[in-house]
């Protein structure tokens, strides 16, 4: 199979292409190395070129991600996109019987891989950041590809294709939010720009081990089925409030399928924000709880000091998905330095640490991925790296690591 011919066929004549794909033999290695790994490189590489070499700008203001940070982001986004397609195939497979289909891991993987074609090719728009939004149109076409492929490859009931597609897309959105949160860890700030009882699947990375619990996927199927019925009923009744509630429930079930579980309450994270830090009084704070949207996230942040000496502290929890975030964070260990800035990522005591600062003392940043997956970020204007390290030492990170998440 020629990759160009297959991509052209799936984009131009998806229904005929799905019929061919349905009957052809395939395996995981072939789908990844012969197709997905090549296409997934397009958005990763084009995104790097667009943000690090071309740069984004408007109204006379321009911005470029530093080369090393851009390269790190490229690698992380590439790896996460591959993992995301695989996890999505697990969800497609697990849901198939609920929509009158037949479970088949290889058919589900075919569907996840080939339906992503439009979205992956749409990554070419990232070459020019001003056109990046056009990539969303390509992603929407991937939704259509998924919709047309479900009844062919998974043998699902055609009248249930819309609901099946909607539930899978909710899961994909949750995956995207997690991937975005992980990728954001590598973006510069400031001047330094499946079946029940099945075993868990583990992937070893330089930053740790990521585990996908297939048992959790099976346990979440009942909730997803209930949410799906609610979505169908709300859609039939044209009830926006009920549809929003059902979508929220579907998002929660999708997060559970991905191993997300529940996140620490935002108020619990708020309690971890000290009243003073390094002699600077807390001037403001903000808390956000993704539970309201059915997502396994919570966040608390605060600012200390005023004027030219301002410190920002942020604590984020991605629920059980924090382990994935911490592992991805640890994949990019290394350091760089020039005449004005220095940056380093390393592991220490089971934690992954990232430090980025200006040598003139105008800016410093320190990010920490804790053992339990909590993400802590500390940054300051008008402060050098040594002073920021001293502030970080005042945070009770061990207490944060002892915090227990609510049971699902």
Secondary structure, DSSP 8 states (H G I E B T S, - for coil): --HHHHHHHHHH-HHHHHHHHHHS---HHHHIIIIIHHHHHHHHHHHHIIIIII-EEETTEEE---HHHHHHHHHHHHHHHHHHHHHHHHHHHHHGGGGT----HHHHHHHHHHHTHHHHHGGGGGGSGGGTTHHHHHHHHHHHHHHHHHHHHS---GGGHHHHHHHHHHHHHHHHHHHHHHHHTTS--TT----TT---EEEEETTEEEEE-HHHHHHHHHHHHHHHHHHHHHHHHT-HHHHHHHHHHHHHHHHHHTT------HHHHHHTS-SEETTEEEEEEEEEEGGGGT-S-EEEEEEES-TT-EEEEEEEE-GGGHHHHHHHHGGG-EEEE-SSEEEEEEEETTEEEEEEEETTSSEEEEEEE-TTS-EEEEEEES--HHHHHHHHHTS-HHHHHH------
